[in-house]
Amino acid sequence: MNLETNIREIQKGILQWYPFREGAKCLYIGEETDAVYEMLTDPENDRIRGLFVRCVKPEELSDFAPQEEYDYIISIASLEKLENIADVLRVLAERLAPKGHMLLGFNNRFGARYFFGDQDPYTGNIMDGIEDYRRAYSKSEDRFVGRCYDKASLVSMLTAAGLKQQNYSVLPDLSNMQVLIREDYKSNEDFSIRILPTFNNPSTVFLEEEYVYNSLQQNNMLHAMANAYVFDCTRREEEVDASDILQVTSSMGRDREDAFFTMIRKRKSSSHADEKRGEEETAIVEKLPAYAEGEKRIEKMLEIAEHLRSRGVPVIDMELQEKSLVMPYIEAPTAQAYLTKLLEADENHFLEKMDEFIALVKKAGADFEGGDSGVEMPGYPDLVPLNCFYEQGHFLFFDQEFETTEYPPELAVYRAIYAMRTVIEKCDGAVTLPMLYQRYLGTEDVAKWQDLEWEFISKLRNEKAMAPYFSKVRHDFGKVYSNRQRMNFSAEEYMERFVNIFKGLEDKKVVVFGSGQFAKQFMQMYGGDYEVAAVVDNRVDVQGEDFYGVKISSPEILKQLEPGSYRVIICIKNFLSVKKQLEDMGVTDFGIFDPAQRYMRERFRRGGEMSGNGADPNNATEAGTEADGKEAPKKYHIGYIAGVFDLFHVGHLEKFKMAKELCDYLIVGLVTDEGVVRYKKTTPFVPFEERKAMLEACRYVDEVVKIPPNFGGTREAWKMYGFDVQFSGSDYEDDLRWIADKEFLEEHGSTMVFFPYSEATSSSKLKELINRKLL
């Protein structure tokens, strides 16, 4: 499926799970181009068959008064565009057939997303809905384009129209339903892991919504602050059985064979144990393929369960019923929730139970004590705490969809450990991720497993194919962090502490405070531009270690430095305690590194040396024009091109020549040997320093820079160099990740240009000839 098709399939998920009656008459309120209308009328849709559907646009409803009745009346957010919604609901209620259902989707103006900084879908402003649009539509000349409602208002209007309602809360969005929960049901899901929020405009968001869901649920606030609702309405005077569906979890973003709806249903069953109780309510879990292609996956899950049981791994009982997989509902915490509480309470007991859990995971695959097993055994990458219950003192796995030799058994061990990262960081005790990696994988070097885990997850979620879409609707951690910090400071102090951290550093040394992820990013991206005199950290256990060539010291050494000769750059996520610590020490010259901030690199180096031809982009003649103005201006000022450039050949030379013809100053980003091994899965023939020397000798190259191994993407490069254009080969022109990066650049005043791919000569061809001893 292409990008547009994928997006539309995700949008269909809001109702694709619903048990429509075959042959029913349906009125759809919206556009014929809507994804939901396409779903209702698709003759190939195995979930929905034989509906007779009429489509009416929202603005036509005022004049819509046909006498015919409908079994289903459906609207997803379209009624919000009408000012007279209460009147329209009364008209629609009259057109509902006996035993009919009205399925209505609405955005909630009190949705959590709007309290966290997201923009209103209609006005484009933050907080408009929360204020009930008192500013948005306050003037007579304001044109109404739509609005969100709160739950109480919606219930009142639906009741006034003579409709009974069964309400479902939707997370995170009507157009990307991942979880749908009945209002009288309290889920035991860990939504911080299960849900990936989407936003109308993620650039204004200042809080990570997914980490608030669980607290909202524990405090009975989740339904009030759900981002949207689906109301299943029936006539008030009719006795219609309420839906037995308590919760629906959707994975519509996956490939067709991997897309499912997992539904928790309440059923009545006869009780033979106690005749006096007659019928008792029980719950079941039904896993329903979203498409016909998923039916084979359901059958495979039964096989996987048997394979795991044969190896001593307990798996929940399941049976195939028609086209879905049915299993009992277990009223027990997930292993994720159980182990989290255990770690918070008792580290030793946590390790005992973690040993027990990992032992089961290892039983599923090859016997190993860390490292590569060397045995071609199937891996079960979903043997993770999130897909496991802890019931009556035992672990019980569920939702095991994958059995593959593509991923080794050790990957499940890594994933199980990594799943505990949040609580481990929160507890900050003796149990650490490196300690668990060493304990269960025999090594602290888990780069291989990190790459495999991301490969597995990204394939499953279609991350590559969906990159342009996700980049527009998902929040970026760095941006969330920046937005939040701006709220803690005045505009002047924010500029001083977060934005201008390099201003006035020409005669000062840098002291980096911290040695974690933020500090690593700072050192990789900017450490080469400034003299880092010291790295300090409050953690005694890391003091004395080498950190990018600098020994980590205690902050006490700051007392030995002459005031005015240095600036401290705080490279810590939770920096407030360090900020106060520095202020208490009398240190006033400090900045706070923000990974999402665009820090333009200063045009000086230690010793004043330049790479390449030594040109300075700040002194380059504007747009490539000669001093006498005779030469035609070049299209771009600063250009950027990145690559390995192993076995330098004429194809590389032609790219540099074409790039230089289009820009005044050409920066070449060079992948390190470490980066080649990690991301290309090979070793360069020519080591980094030699590749760098050859590029610096090229007349078309003005500067050669090292690409930071972990922060070497287009967006990070743009933040550092502020280029006007990035050049790349045409073999990436249709790659969706590169398309997303191009859109990012264009949103920020830059762009991307693709050069024709060199067919004649390539590094890969040269390597092949060398390996065959033909060169």
FENGICOR-V778132 format. One record per run of one state. SS is the DSSP state (@ for helix, = for strand, . for the rest). FROM is the first residue (numbers start at 0). TO is the last residue. If there is no record, write none. Layout:
BEGIN
SS FROM TO
SS FROM TO
END
This chain:
BEGIN
. 0 1
@ 2 11
. 12 23
= 24 28
. 29 33
@ 34 40
. 41 50
= 51 55
. 56 56
@ 57 62
. 63 68
= 69 75
. 76 76
@ 77 80
. 81 83
@ 84 93
. 94 94
= 95 107
. 108 110
@ 111 114
. 115 117
= 118 118
. 119 124
= 125 125
. 126 147
= 148 148
. 149 149
@ 150 159
. 160 161
= 162 170
. 171 172
@ 173 175
. 176 177
= 178 181
. 182 189
@ 190 193
. 194 200
@ 201 203
. 204 207
@ 208 210
. 211 211
@ 212 217
. 218 226
= 227 234
. 235 243
= 244 249
. 250 254
@ 255 257
. 258 258
= 259 269
. 270 273
@ 274 276
. 277 277
= 278 288
. 289 290
@ 291 309
. 310 313
= 314 314
. 315 316
= 317 320
. 321 322
= 323 327
. 328 332
= 333 333
@ 334 344
. 345 345
@ 346 363
. 364 377
= 378 378
. 379 383
@ 384 386
= 387 390
. 391 392
= 393 396
. 397 402
= 403 403
. 404 408
@ 409 417
. 418 419
@ 420 426
. 427 431
@ 432 440
. 441 445
@ 446 460
. 461 465
@ 466 472
. 473 475
@ 476 487
. 488 489
@ 490 498
. 499 507
= 508 512
. 513 515
@ 516 525
. 526 530
= 531 535
. 536 538
@ 539 541
. 542 544
= 545 546
. 547 548
= 549 552
. 553 553
@ 554 559
. 560 564
= 565 569
. 570 574
@ 575 583
. 584 588
= 589 591
. 592 604
@ 605 607
. 608 620
@ 621 623
. 624 634
= 635 642
. 643 648
@ 649 661
= 662 670
. 671 671
@ 672 679
. 680 686
@ 687 695
. 696 701
= 702 706
. 707 712
@ 713 720
. 721 723
= 724 728
@ 729 731
. 732 734
@ 735 746
. 747 749
= 750 754
. 755 761
@ 762 770
. 771 774
END
